[in-house]
Amino acid sequence: MTEESTQDQPADLPNRQIPFSEAFREFIPTAWAPYPTEVPAELAAAGPAALRRRALAEAHPGERLVIPAGGFKVRANDTDYRFRPHSAFAWLTGLGSDREPDAVLVLEPTDTGHEATLYFKPRAPRTDPEFYADSRYGEMWVGTRESLAEMTALTGISCAPISELDAALGKNVAATTVRLLAEANEVITRRIGELRTEAGVDLAAATDGDAAFLVALSEARLVKDDFELDQLRQACNHTAVGFEAVVADLPEAVRRGRGERWVEGVFGLHARHQANAVGYDTIAASGDHANTLHWIRNDGDVRPDDLLLMDAGVEVDSLYTADITRTLPVSGTFTPAQRKVYEAVLAAQEAGIAAAKPGNRFSDVHKAAVAVIAEHLEAWGLLPVTAAESFDPATGGHHRRWMVHGTSHHLGLDVHDCAQARQENYRDAELRPGMVITVEPGLYFKATDLLVPEELRGTGVRIEDDIAITEDGNEILSSALPRDPDAVEAWMAAIWAKA
């Protein structure tokens, strides 16, 4: 990382400042090629985003809707994490990848509906010190930023400089109901709080309104449009390529030691090369590590006799992400004990996928999958009660010792999408065409679990696929990756034969 060479940096970093001479200031803006005169083509996501803005506006007549992108988050000292916009901002603007830090979308009520304006920091002229001295926005630091006209062309939204935002937020605050996505940007939330206070607005009621707006934005994404479904298909296909690359390099992961990191790295390379990034921290869990549900430390060895539980997803540039889990025999062949557990989990997943259809409830998917899990646990003599008794909500639950998590969650711009939706519209809701959920049962037999036969201890299996609900059933978006154990072994062998 380079140091900021500017007089304009905060005074608390005096040791980082290298003054600019007047001669430099006169020299730096000279002899640059002109910026392009043609504006860029509209983003593919812009059209669908416009329809979403219209629907959101119609649901909030007469209200000012404020949706910030968010800002950079500090990783350490003056080093930030890579920027990712808030999912609601991306959904309503079509901006993905790392666009657009500190921007704010405002839907202003008018006599005929709402007028959308995107406030952001456009590029400064090269004669401005920002060009060379601003490590947050300067072209010398972060590349050429869009002009107002270019951003308007990309998004189809009227754009204005962020310097005009405060006036827009403060306009008629006392007489206009403002709905704010409060969690996205602390600075904007604080400023709107100040404006509300100055205008004598009931802060408790306004805060309640903001909370309801967060829920509304989450629930609005429950059903995906055609563009979103296509993006999720692409994310799943990219993820399949990443899994294949991991399998091809499994012998190297074994040879090098600390192979879980090697697996993580190989998948991350393909995620970044094909698309935007990983959609979440990759779980590369070998052996007993598979029994830690959110194992992301990934610092263990990958051994030939292990199962490798890999939970990973590629996030495409529009920020839609896949979420797929496969449990793979590192040797290429399941042992009888491993296959026994794997086939039980696969049967549970098949039951869950069959239940993922319109008219059923979201919770029916989990019930179908765990019923199969419990039946296997009973047949193996592990449950202290019958499978039916284990399902009693008041006195049962014994099967959850070996599968403690839920079977499904919604998927989209977030790996756990629509998480702020109300229970009646999520867990208790009917599945509808366009919804996308995961189906991911598992069985986890920790090495320290003395109730489990020794041959099964240290075995963890999860199988996860991404399922789009259709008019007459479902579509497995992640079908490019095999699930049947024989098919998995054949797939791995074919990859190694090509290596």
Kinemage of the C-alpha trace (Angstrom):
@kinemage 1
@onewidth
@group {chain A} dominant
@subgroup {mainchain}
@vectorlist {calphas} color= white
{ca met a 1} P 0.000 0.000 0.000
{ca thr a 2} L 1.247 3.467 -0.829
{ca glu a 3} L 1.292 6.376 1.551
{ca glu a 4} L -0.822 9.464 1.023
{ca ser a 5} L 1.401 12.292 -0.251
{ca thr a 6} L -0.783 15.261 0.448
{ca gln a 7} L -1.060 18.370 2.548
{ca asp a 8} L -4.783 17.821 2.674
{ca gln a 9} L -4.745 14.715 4.851
{ca pro a 10} L -6.057 14.892 8.445
{ca ala a 11} L -3.836 16.646 10.956
{ca asp a 12} L -3.585 13.494 13.056
{ca leu a 13} L -1.352 11.923 10.365
{ca pro a 14} L 1.454 14.496 10.216
{ca asn a 15} L 4.108 11.836 9.658
{ca arg a 16} L 2.342 10.761 6.442
{ca gln a 17} L 2.182 14.188 4.804
{ca ile a 18} L 4.572 15.268 2.059
{ca pro a 19} L 3.852 18.872 1.021
{ca phe a 20} L 3.216 19.719 -2.624
{ca ser a 21} L 5.221 22.601 -4.097
{ca glu a 22} L 3.577 25.315 -6.124
{ca ala a 23} L 5.590 24.168 -9.111
{ca phe a 24} L 4.082 20.674 -8.775
{ca arg a 25} L 0.582 22.095 -8.471
{ca glu a 26} L 1.048 23.941 -11.730
{ca phe a 27} L 2.675 20.970 -13.480
{ca ile a 28} L 0.391 18.056 -12.475
{ca pro a 29} L -2.757 19.046 -14.424
{ca thr a 30} L -0.969 19.553 -17.735
{ca ala a 31} L -0.802 17.352 -20.860
{ca trp a 32} L -3.397 14.672 -20.107
{ca ala a 33} L -5.525 13.065 -22.810
{ca pro a 34} L -9.127 14.329 -22.717
{ca tyr a 35} L -11.828 12.226 -21.106
{ca pro a 36} L -14.028 10.248 -23.520
{ca thr a 37} L -16.902 12.236 -24.959
{ca glu a 38} L -19.171 9.199 -25.430
{ca val a 39} L -21.150 8.079 -22.413
{ca pro a 40} L -21.086 4.381 -21.427
{ca ala a 41} L -23.874 1.940 -22.202
{ca glu a 42} L -26.565 1.391 -19.622
{ca leu a 43} L -25.907 -1.432 -17.168
{ca ala a 44} L -27.874 -4.628 -17.758
{ca ala a 45} L -29.262 -4.308 -14.232
{ca ala a 46} L -30.526 -0.748 -14.774
{ca gly a 47} L -33.822 -1.680 -16.438
{ca pro a 48} L -34.915 -4.183 -13.767
{ca ala a 49} L -33.793 -1.730 -11.067
{ca ala a 50} L -36.057 0.967 -12.518
{ca leu a 51} L -39.058 -1.352 -12.198
{ca arg a 52} L -38.135 -2.084 -8.590
{ca arg a 53} L -37.872 1.626 -7.778
{ca arg a 54} L -41.305 2.180 -9.263
{ca ala a 55} L -42.847 -0.605 -7.184
{ca leu a 56} L -41.160 0.640 -4.021
{ca ala a 57} L -42.334 4.196 -4.652
{ca glu a 58} L -45.904 3.045 -5.241
{ca ala a 59} L -45.815 1.306 -1.866
{ca his a 60} L -44.749 4.558 -0.138
{ca pro a 61} L -46.831 7.375 -1.647
{ca gly a 62} L -45.869 10.865 -0.514
{ca glu a 63} L -42.794 9.684 1.380
{ca arg a 64} L -39.158 10.562 0.796
{ca leu a 65} L -37.159 7.348 0.544
{ca val a 66} L -33.449 7.503 1.340
{ca ile a 67} L -31.260 4.514 0.480
{ca pro a 68} L -27.506 4.994 1.067
{ca ala a 69} L -24.899 2.744 -0.499
{ca gly a 70} L -22.815 2.830 2.668
{ca gly a 71} L -19.215 3.820 3.143
{ca phe a 72} L -15.860 2.161 3.540
{ca lys a 73} L -15.294 0.085 6.667
{ca val a 74} L -11.941 0.260 8.397
{ca arg a 75} L -9.912 -2.927 8.422
{ca ala a 76} L -7.010 -1.529 10.414
{ca asn a 77} L -5.847 2.027 11.027
{ca asp a 78} L -6.232 3.837 7.666
{ca thr a 79} L -6.671 0.664 5.598
{ca asp a 80} L -10.221 -0.145 4.524
{ca tyr a 81} L -11.960 -3.331 3.514
{ca arg a 82} L -12.884 -3.640 -0.134
{ca phe a 83} L -16.118 -1.694 -0.593
{ca arg a 84} L -19.407 -3.454 -1.221
{ca pro a 85} L -22.632 -1.455 -1.462
{ca his a 86} L -25.621 -2.252 0.699
{ca ser a 87} L -27.719 -4.873 -1.065
{ca ala a 88} L -30.840 -2.683 -1.112
{ca phe a 89} L -28.869 0.091 -2.821
{ca ala a 90} L -27.531 -2.335 -5.429
{ca trp a 91} L -31.025 -3.753 -5.968
{ca leu a 92} L -32.543 -0.328 -6.593
{ca thr a 93} L -29.749 1.202 -8.687
{ca gly a 94} L -28.251 -1.718 -10.598
{ca leu a 95} L -24.785 -0.762 -9.347
{ca gly a 96} L -22.712 -3.755 -8.299
{ca ser a 97} L -19.055 -4.622 -7.834
{ca asp a 98} L -17.455 -1.876 -5.688
{ca arg a 99} L -19.832 0.938 -6.675
{ca glu a 100} L -20.511 3.455 -5.271
{ca pro a 101} L -19.064 4.386 -1.833
{ca asp a 102} L -20.887 7.173 0.023
{ca ala a 103} L -23.560 7.474 -2.685
{ca val a 104} L -27.208 7.950 -1.707
{ca leu a 105} L -30.338 7.183 -3.716
{ca val a 106} L -33.253 9.490 -2.920
{ca leu a 107} L -36.792 8.894 -4.167
{ca glu a 108} L -38.487 12.279 -3.783
{ca pro a 109} L -42.302 12.388 -3.728
{ca thr a 110} L -43.917 14.475 -6.457
{ca asp a 111} L -47.482 15.165 -7.583
{ca thr a 112} L -47.244 12.250 -10.011
{ca gly a 113} L -45.231 9.746 -7.991
{ca his a 114} L -41.528 9.889 -7.161
{ca glu a 115} L -38.436 11.316 -8.794
{ca ala a 116} L -35.206 9.362 -8.321
{ca thr a 117} L -31.876 11.105 -7.856
{ca leu a 118} L -28.530 9.435 -7.251
{ca tyr a 119} L -26.193 11.617 -5.222
{ca phe a 120} L -22.554 10.643 -5.521
{ca lys a 121} L -19.046 12.053 -5.739
{ca pro a 122} L -18.294 12.657 -9.443
{ca arg a 123} L -14.740 12.961 -10.657
{ca ala a 124} L -13.027 16.272 -10.114
{ca pro a 125} L -11.231 18.179 -12.874
{ca arg a 126} L -7.492 17.544 -13.053
{ca thr a 127} L -6.902 21.112 -11.947
{ca asp a 128} L -8.484 20.258 -8.589
{ca pro a 129} L -6.175 19.059 -5.773
{ca glu a 130} L -8.563 16.108 -5.364
{ca phe a 131} L -7.123 14.654 -8.589
{ca tyr a 132} L -3.730 13.970 -7.040
{ca ala a 133} L -4.165 14.554 -3.301
{ca asp a 134} L -7.324 12.701 -2.229
{ca ser a 135} L -6.687 9.029 -1.496
{ca arg a 136} L -10.437 8.339 -1.198
{ca tyr a 137} L -11.654 9.885 -4.452
{ca gly a 138} L -8.618 11.137 -6.364
{ca glu a 139} L -8.053 9.774 -9.843
{ca met a 140} L -4.362 9.171 -9.168
{ca trp a 141} L -5.356 6.931 -6.245
{ca val a 142} L -8.516 5.084 -7.229
{ca gly a 143} L -8.721 5.519 -10.995
{ca thr a 144} L -11.030 7.553 -13.183
{ca arg a 145} L -14.414 8.053 -11.586
{ca glu a 146} L -17.615 8.677 -13.540
{ca ser a 147} L -18.914 12.125 -14.341
{ca leu a 148} L -22.537 13.002 -13.582
{ca ala a 149} L -23.480 12.340 -17.200
{ca glu a 150} L -21.666 9.004 -17.276
{ca met a 151} L -23.306 7.765 -14.088
{ca thr a 152} L -26.704 8.817 -15.399
{ca ala a 153} L -26.031 6.849 -18.584
{ca leu a 154} L -24.982 3.769 -16.604
{ca thr a 155} L -27.940 3.730 -14.217
{ca gly a 156} L -30.722 5.588 -16.027
{ca ile a 157} L -31.075 7.726 -12.878
{ca ser a 158} L -30.727 11.501 -12.712
{ca cys a 159} L -27.504 12.218 -10.838
{ca ala a 160} L -26.342 15.093 -8.674
{ca pro a 161} L -23.128 15.787 -6.742
{ca ile a 162} L -23.073 14.558 -3.164
{ca ser a 163} L -22.520 18.161 -2.074
{ca glu a 164} L -26.207 18.818 -2.859
{ca leu a 165} L -27.490 15.945 -0.735
{ca asp a 166} L -27.887 17.834 2.529
{ca ala a 167} L -30.259 20.334 0.995
{ca ala a 168} L -32.309 17.516 -0.519
{ca leu a 169} L -32.522 15.680 2.795
{ca gly a 170} L -33.515 18.806 4.695
{ca lys a 171} L -36.240 19.929 2.309
{ca asn a 172} L -39.598 20.251 4.128
{ca val a 173} L -38.565 17.682 6.740
{ca ala a 174} L -41.298 18.786 9.135
{ca ala a 175} L -44.001 18.180 6.515
{ca thr a 176} L -42.526 15.177 4.675
{ca thr a 177} L -42.342 11.650 5.998
{ca val a 178} L -38.809 10.360 5.482
{ca arg a 179} L -38.058 6.645 5.309
{ca leu a 180} L -34.361 5.912 5.778
{ca leu a 181} L -32.347 2.733 5.334
{ca ala a 182} L -30.692 3.575 8.628
{ca glu a 183} L -28.237 0.682 8.870
{ca ala a 184} L -26.426 1.544 5.635
{ca asn a 185} L -24.505 4.695 6.546
{ca glu a 186} L -23.953 6.052 10.055
{ca val a 187} L -23.118 9.536 8.790
{ca ile a 188} L -26.370 9.854 6.833
{ca thr a 189} L -28.384 8.374 9.695
{ca arg a 190} L -26.875 10.847 12.131
{ca arg a 191} L -27.509 13.774 9.794
{ca ile a 192} L -31.146 12.865 9.207
{ca gly a 193} L -31.540 12.539 12.966
{ca glu a 194} L -30.252 16.098 13.342
{ca leu a 195} L -32.595 17.383 10.638
{ca arg a 196} L -35.549 15.629 12.233
{ca thr a 197} L -34.702 17.082 15.633
{ca glu a 198} L -34.371 20.594 14.236
{ca ala a 199} L -37.753 20.227 12.524
{ca gly a 200} L -39.485 18.902 15.653
{ca val a 201} L -40.210 15.480 14.166
{ca asp a 202} L -41.301 12.709 16.555
{ca leu a 203} L -38.024 10.756 16.647
{ca ala a 204} L -39.509 7.579 18.121
{ca ala a 205} L -42.121 7.378 15.373
{ca ala a 206} L -39.510 8.168 12.713
{ca thr a 207} L -37.215 5.439 14.017
{ca asp a 208} L -40.088 2.959 13.955
{ca gly a 209} L -40.793 4.011 10.376
{ca asp a 210} L -37.164 3.422 9.412
{ca ala a 211} L -37.279 -0.042 10.957
{ca ala a 212} L -40.423 -0.859 8.977
{ca phe a 213} L -38.719 0.421 5.823
{ca leu a 214} L -35.808 -1.963 6.377
{ca val a 215} L -38.281 -4.837 6.615
{ca ala a 216} L -40.115 -3.660 3.492
{ca leu a 217} L -36.883 -3.510 1.500
{ca ser a 218} L -35.991 -7.020 2.642
{ca glu a 219} L -39.399 -8.493 1.850
{ca ala a 220} L -39.500 -6.811 -1.566
{ca arg a 221} L -36.592 -9.054 -2.623
{ca leu a 222} L -38.250 -12.359 -1.682
{ca val a 223} L -39.392 -13.047 -5.250
{ca lys a 224} L -36.681 -12.698 -7.895
{ca asp a 225} L -37.284 -11.272 -11.354
{ca asp a 226} L -35.931 -12.829 -14.551
{ca phe a 227} L -32.728 -10.782 -14.415
{ca glu a 228} L -32.003 -11.933 -10.874
{ca leu a 229} L -32.643 -15.577 -11.724
{ca asp a 230} L -30.251 -15.332 -14.654
{ca gln a 231} L -27.577 -13.772 -12.440
{ca leu a 232} L -27.979 -16.576 -9.912
{ca arg a 233} L -27.644 -19.183 -12.652
{ca gln a 234} L -24.418 -17.520 -13.731
{ca ala a 235} L -23.169 -17.443 -10.132
{ca cys a 236} L -23.872 -21.173 -9.788
{ca asn a 237} L -22.102 -21.964 -13.048
{ca his a 238} L -19.036 -19.954 -12.006
{ca thr a 239} L -19.089 -21.758 -8.675
{ca ala a 240} L -19.073 -25.118 -10.433
{ca val a 241} L -15.903 -24.070 -12.249
{ca gly a 242} L -14.332 -23.190 -8.900
{ca phe a 243} L -15.248 -26.567 -7.417
{ca glu a 244} L -13.762 -28.355 -10.415
{ca ala a 245} L -10.533 -26.390 -9.990
{ca val a 246} L -10.376 -27.400 -6.332
{ca val a 247} L -10.830 -31.074 -7.198
{ca ala a 248} L -8.109 -30.843 -9.838
{ca asp a 249} L -5.713 -29.455 -7.243
{ca leu a 250} L -6.665 -31.720 -4.318
{ca pro a 251} L -3.480 -33.807 -4.643
{ca glu a 252} L -1.475 -30.605 -4.295
{ca ala a 253} L -3.534 -29.578 -1.260
{ca val a 254} L -2.666 -32.913 0.344
{ca arg a 255} L 1.016 -32.704 -0.591
{ca arg a 256} L 1.652 -29.185 0.622
{ca gly a 257} L 0.117 -29.432 4.083
{ca arg a 258} L -2.299 -26.866 5.496
{ca gly a 259} L -4.392 -27.924 2.559
{ca glu a 260} L -7.590 -26.228 3.676
{ca arg a 261} L -5.910 -22.891 2.915
{ca trp a 262} L -4.878 -24.221 -0.484
{ca val a 263} L -8.472 -25.197 -1.234
{ca glu a 264} L -9.735 -21.808 -0.106
{ca gly a 265} L -7.123 -20.054 -2.216
{ca val a 266} L -7.822 -22.027 -5.386
{ca phe a 267} L -11.534 -21.335 -5.153
{ca gly a 268} L -10.956 -17.662 -4.351
{ca leu a 269} L -8.695 -17.291 -7.377
{ca his a 270} L -11.417 -18.547 -9.688
{ca ala a 271} L -14.088 -16.444 -7.979
{ca arg a 272} L -12.060 -13.273 -8.512
{ca his a 273} L -11.018 -14.219 -12.035
{ca gln a 274} L -14.494 -15.169 -13.274
{ca ala a 275} L -16.598 -12.675 -11.354
{ca asn a 276} L -16.474 -10.202 -8.475
{ca ala a 277} L -15.412 -12.261 -5.459
{ca val a 278} L -16.559 -15.002 -3.130
{ca gly a 279} L -20.050 -14.360 -1.824
{ca tyr a 280} L -18.981 -15.241 1.729
{ca asp a 281} L -15.966 -16.718 3.468
{ca thr a 282} L -15.298 -20.150 2.036
{ca ile a 283} L -15.659 -23.137 4.342
{ca ala a 284} L -12.946 -25.654 3.439
{ca ala a 285} L -13.348 -28.195 6.222
{ca ser a 286} L -11.421 -31.446 6.123
{ca gly a 287} L -12.041 -34.351 8.475
{ca asp a 288} L -13.450 -33.399 11.859
{ca his a 289} L -13.395 -29.703 10.955
{ca ala a 290} L -16.521 -30.407 8.880
{ca asn a 291} L -18.395 -30.770 12.164
{ca thr a 292} L -17.821 -27.104 12.977
{ca leu a 293} L -20.649 -25.549 10.998
{ca his a 294} L -18.969 -22.237 10.243
{ca trp a 295} L -15.388 -23.434 9.946
{ca ile a 296} L -13.636 -20.574 8.099
{ca arg a 297} L -10.257 -20.728 9.828
{ca asn a 298} L -9.243 -23.231 7.156
{ca asp a 299} L -5.820 -23.924 8.626
{ca gly a 300} L -5.908 -27.710 8.736
{ca asp a 301} L -4.319 -30.400 6.646
{ca val a 302} L -6.239 -32.232 3.940
{ca arg a 303} L -5.566 -35.944 4.337
{ca pro a 304} L -6.161 -38.702 1.770
{ca asp a 305} L -8.671 -40.549 3.968
{ca asp a 306} L -10.671 -37.403 4.817
{ca leu a 307} L -13.923 -36.073 3.545
{ca leu a 308} L -13.644 -32.436 2.486
{ca leu a 309} L -16.767 -30.390 3.190
{ca met a 310} L -16.572 -27.323 0.974
{ca asp a 311} L -19.235 -24.617 1.307
{ca ala a 312} L -18.521 -21.865 -1.197
{ca gly a 313} L -20.143 -19.499 -3.662
{ca val a 314} L -19.087 -17.090 -6.383
{ca glu a 315} L -20.558 -13.590 -6.291
{ca val a 316} L -20.978 -12.137 -9.787
{ca asp a 317} L -20.354 -8.463 -10.584
{ca ser a 318} L -24.022 -7.624 -9.991
{ca leu a 319} L -23.494 -9.039 -6.450
{ca tyr a 320} L -25.810 -12.049 -6.740
{ca thr a 321} L -24.160 -15.041 -5.110
{ca ala a 322} L -24.320 -18.794 -5.250
{ca asp a 323} L -24.174 -20.910 -2.078
{ca ile a 324} L -23.239 -24.529 -2.729
{ca thr a 325} L -21.853 -27.276 -0.519
{ca arg a 326} L -20.317 -30.525 -1.633
{ca thr a 327} L -18.706 -33.144 0.572
{ca leu a 328} L -15.950 -34.867 -1.367
{ca pro a 329} L -13.773 -37.906 -0.634
{ca val a 330} L -10.224 -36.584 -0.830
{ca ser a 331} L -9.027 -39.937 -2.194
{ca gly a 332} L -11.723 -39.901 -4.847
{ca thr a 333} L -13.609 -42.830 -3.294
{ca phe a 334} L -15.983 -42.915 -0.335
{ca thr a 335} L -15.274 -45.489 2.362
{ca pro a 336} L -18.301 -47.618 3.338
{ca ala a 337} L -18.800 -45.573 6.524
{ca gln a 338} L -18.514 -42.277 4.678
{ca arg a 339} L -20.929 -43.436 1.992
{ca lys a 340} L -23.420 -44.538 4.652
{ca val a 341} L -23.588 -41.009 6.087
{ca tyr a 342} L -23.460 -39.353 2.675
{ca glu a 343} L -26.378 -41.381 1.303
{ca ala a 344} L -28.477 -40.519 4.364
{ca val a 345} L -27.862 -36.825 3.850
{ca leu a 346} L -28.548 -37.104 0.123
{ca ala a 347} L -31.870 -38.824 0.828
{ca ala a 348} L -32.747 -36.000 3.216
{ca gln a 349} L -31.841 -33.415 0.612
{ca glu a 350} L -33.923 -35.153 -2.048
{ca ala a 351} L -36.904 -35.008 0.308
{ca gly a 352} L -36.286 -31.317 0.969
{ca ile a 353} L -35.969 -30.513 -2.736
{ca ala a 354} L -39.208 -32.393 -3.461
{ca ala a 355} L -40.956 -30.225 -0.863
{ca ala a 356} L -39.607 -27.021 -2.423
{ca lys a 357} L -42.589 -26.239 -4.618
{ca pro a 358} L -45.262 -23.563 -4.826
{ca gly a 359} L -48.035 -23.902 -2.285
{ca asn a 360} L -45.830 -25.543 0.318
{ca arg a 361} L -44.489 -23.456 3.149
{ca phe a 362} L -40.850 -22.548 3.504
{ca ser a 363} L -40.759 -24.549 6.747
{ca asp a 364} L -42.046 -27.662 4.945
{ca val a 365} L -38.662 -28.049 3.264
{ca his a 366} L -36.924 -28.365 6.615
{ca lys a 367} L -39.558 -30.719 7.983
{ca ala a 368} L -39.214 -33.035 5.009
{ca ala a 369} L -35.431 -33.141 5.183
{ca val a 370} L -35.053 -33.624 8.924
{ca ala a 371} L -37.707 -36.339 8.940
{ca val a 372} L -35.362 -38.411 6.805
{ca ile a 373} L -32.394 -37.495 9.009
{ca ala a 374} L -34.270 -38.600 12.123
{ca glu a 375} L -35.356 -41.860 10.522
{ca his a 376} L -31.748 -42.738 9.727
{ca leu a 377} L -30.593 -41.803 13.221
{ca glu a 378} L -33.303 -44.021 14.692
{ca ala a 379} L -32.390 -46.907 12.373
{ca trp a 380} L -28.749 -46.576 13.400
{ca gly a 381} L -29.703 -46.734 17.073
{ca leu a 382} L -28.436 -43.256 17.903
{ca leu a 383} L -31.692 -41.648 19.055
{ca pro a 384} L -32.762 -42.340 22.660
{ca val a 385} L -36.381 -42.004 21.463
{ca thr a 386} L -38.249 -42.763 18.248
{ca ala a 387} L -37.960 -40.401 15.300
{ca ala a 388} L -41.570 -39.343 15.866
{ca glu a 389} L -40.901 -38.584 19.524
{ca ser a 390} L -37.819 -36.596 18.560
{ca phe a 391} L -40.082 -34.307 16.523
{ca asp a 392} L -42.186 -33.322 19.510
{ca pro a 393} L -41.497 -29.579 19.938
{ca ala a 394} L -41.934 -29.723 23.707
{ca thr a 395} L -40.173 -32.958 24.646
{ca gly a 396} L -38.138 -33.898 21.571
{ca gly a 397} L -35.408 -32.423 19.453
{ca his a 398} L -32.886 -35.179 20.080
{ca his a 399} L -32.013 -35.447 16.371
{ca arg a 400} L -30.723 -31.876 16.485
{ca arg a 401} L -27.608 -33.099 18.276
{ca trp a 402} L -26.419 -34.232 14.835
{ca met a 403} L -28.096 -31.553 12.687
{ca val a 404} L -28.567 -28.387 14.646
{ca his a 405} L -29.080 -25.932 11.772
{ca gly a 406} L -31.999 -25.137 9.498
{ca thr a 407} L -32.245 -26.708 6.065
{ca ser a 408} L -32.933 -23.600 4.021
{ca his a 409} L -32.566 -19.852 3.642
{ca his a 410} L -33.382 -17.381 0.900
{ca leu a 411} L -30.591 -16.541 -1.541
{ca gly a 412} L -29.922 -13.552 -3.768
{ca leu a 413} L -27.875 -10.404 -3.332
{ca asp a 414} L -27.013 -11.664 0.145
{ca val a 415} L -26.070 -15.232 0.898
{ca his a 416} L -28.741 -15.112 3.614
{ca asp a 417} L -31.067 -12.904 1.615
{ca cys a 418} L -34.147 -11.095 2.902
{ca ala a 419} L -33.055 -11.773 6.473
{ca gln a 420} L -35.093 -8.871 7.924
{ca ala a 421} L -38.375 -10.236 6.550
{ca arg a 422} L -41.069 -10.971 9.106
{ca gln a 423} L -41.594 -14.579 10.135
{ca glu a 424} L -45.023 -14.725 8.509
{ca asn a 425} L -43.429 -13.714 5.219
{ca tyr a 426} L -40.371 -15.956 5.574
{ca arg a 427} L -40.451 -19.131 7.659
{ca asp a 428} L -44.255 -19.379 7.777
{ca ala a 429} L -44.866 -18.141 4.225
{ca glu a 430} L -45.932 -20.094 1.175
{ca leu a 431} L -43.254 -20.651 -1.434
{ca arg a 432} L -43.957 -18.697 -4.622
{ca pro a 433} L -42.514 -18.882 -8.138
{ca gly a 434} L -39.373 -16.744 -8.311
{ca met a 435} L -38.248 -17.424 -4.760
{ca val a 436} L -34.742 -18.879 -4.503
{ca ile a 437} L -33.772 -20.933 -1.479
{ca thr a 438} L -31.053 -23.334 -0.461
{ca val a 439} L -31.654 -26.931 0.569
{ca glu a 440} L -28.769 -28.078 2.742
{ca pro a 441} L -29.266 -30.849 5.284
{ca gly a 442} L -26.290 -32.375 7.020
{ca leu a 443} L -25.096 -34.892 9.558
{ca tyr a 444} L -22.252 -34.015 11.896
{ca phe a 445} L -20.576 -36.651 14.032
{ca lys a 446} L -17.874 -34.962 16.067
{ca ala a 447} L -14.760 -36.931 16.894
{ca thr a 448} L -15.518 -36.425 20.594
{ca asp a 449} L -19.117 -37.697 20.416
{ca leu a 450} L -19.136 -40.941 22.391
{ca leu a 451} L -22.722 -41.781 21.418
{ca val a 452} L -21.595 -42.321 17.835
{ca pro a 453} L -19.984 -45.553 16.591
{ca glu a 454} L -16.248 -45.106 16.322
{ca glu a 455} L -16.233 -45.633 12.555
{ca leu a 456} L -18.470 -42.558 12.123
{ca arg a 457} L -16.710 -40.222 14.529
{ca gly a 458} L -15.099 -37.258 12.824
{ca thr a 459} L -17.393 -37.555 9.812
{ca gly a 460} L -19.323 -34.473 8.717
{ca val a 461} L -21.452 -34.316 5.570
{ca arg a 462} L -23.528 -31.493 4.116
{ca ile a 463} L -24.972 -31.278 0.616
{ca glu a 464} L -26.368 -27.921 -0.491
{ca asp a 465} L -28.005 -26.749 -3.680
{ca asp a 466} L -29.657 -23.535 -4.829
{ca ile a 467} L -33.306 -24.015 -5.762
{ca ala a 468} L -35.562 -21.646 -7.718
{ca ile a 469} L -39.279 -22.169 -7.171
{ca thr a 470} L -41.118 -22.439 -10.497
{ca glu a 471} L -44.818 -22.499 -11.455
{ca asp a 472} L -44.943 -26.289 -11.293
{ca gly a 473} L -42.049 -27.272 -9.023
{ca asn a 474} L -38.473 -26.102 -8.913
{ca glu a 475} L -35.245 -25.653 -10.825
{ca ile a 476} L -31.938 -26.752 -9.335
{ca leu a 477} L -29.721 -23.828 -10.306
{ca ser a 478} L -26.599 -25.654 -9.135
{ca ser a 479} L -27.229 -28.869 -11.066
{ca ala a 480} L -23.858 -28.659 -12.859
{ca leu a 481} L -22.249 -30.205 -9.775
{ca pro a 482} L -23.011 -33.908 -9.150
{ca arg a 483} L -24.593 -35.109 -5.910
{ca asp a 484} L -25.027 -38.870 -6.277
{ca pro a 485} L -21.996 -40.546 -4.646
{ca asp a 486} L -21.211 -42.673 -7.703
{ca ala a 487} L -21.479 -39.586 -9.897
{ca val a 488} L -19.221 -37.649 -7.530
{ca glu a 489} L -16.538 -40.339 -7.715
{ca ala a 490} L -16.780 -40.511 -11.518
{ca trp a 491} L -16.639 -36.716 -11.796
{ca met a 492} L -13.517 -36.525 -9.636
{ca ala a 493} L -11.850 -39.321 -11.584
{ca ala a 494} L -12.578 -37.598 -14.889
{ca ile a 495} L -11.084 -34.316 -13.636
{ca trp a 496} L -7.915 -36.069 -12.485
{ca ala a 497} L -7.675 -37.979 -15.762
{ca lys a 498} L -7.502 -34.652 -17.606
{ca ala a 499} L -4.912 -33.176 -15.246
